[in-house]
């Protein structure tokens, strides 16, 4: 499960559970993201920029200074530009920013994967499109609708140092959905394959399989 899969998939969980709760036995959620403006600003305006200043400098490099007040909009303009060079330059910068900040410790393999032009263009366009439209959600809608998960067992698994997905939102979901076990993983970022996160994902899966 990746951050992008969360954006594409988990947003419809409240809808699914409210309409057909009898078909949902358990849910395992990892890397909680509510798609609120404060979360988007934290990652794309100010916040993570203070933790990874040298990587942030590379991220903002393709964007003129007078457009940096709204990085998501500035990137969208370039990701749908008429010329391929502008699209690819923007896509790689967007994708590499995420690839180099989603793990607690640097990963050359992750950077290489996110630097690939074909991957970067698809990844950046899809992710930026969702963020531009706020996931077609009302502000705070996901947390507001978390009560629809009542009665469904689950597990919330979140890395303490998850850069794209600030930890307070995972904790807020835990408070709103007490039927789920809450696991804040120390020494982990966002990626599913970081040891502590992967271990807890397997444990949760085994528990529900039993």
Secondary structure, DSSP 8 states (H G I E B T S, - for coil): --HHHHHHHGGGHHHHHHH-GGG--EEEEES-----HHHHHHHHTSSHHHHSHHHHHHHHTTS-GGGTTSHHHHHHHHHT-SSHHHHHHHHHHHHHHHHTTSSSS--HHHHHHHH-HHHHHHHHHHHHHHHHTGGG--TTHHHHTGGGGTT-EEEEEEETT-SSS-HHHHHHHHHH-TTEEEEEETT--S-TTSHHHHHHHHHHHHHHH-
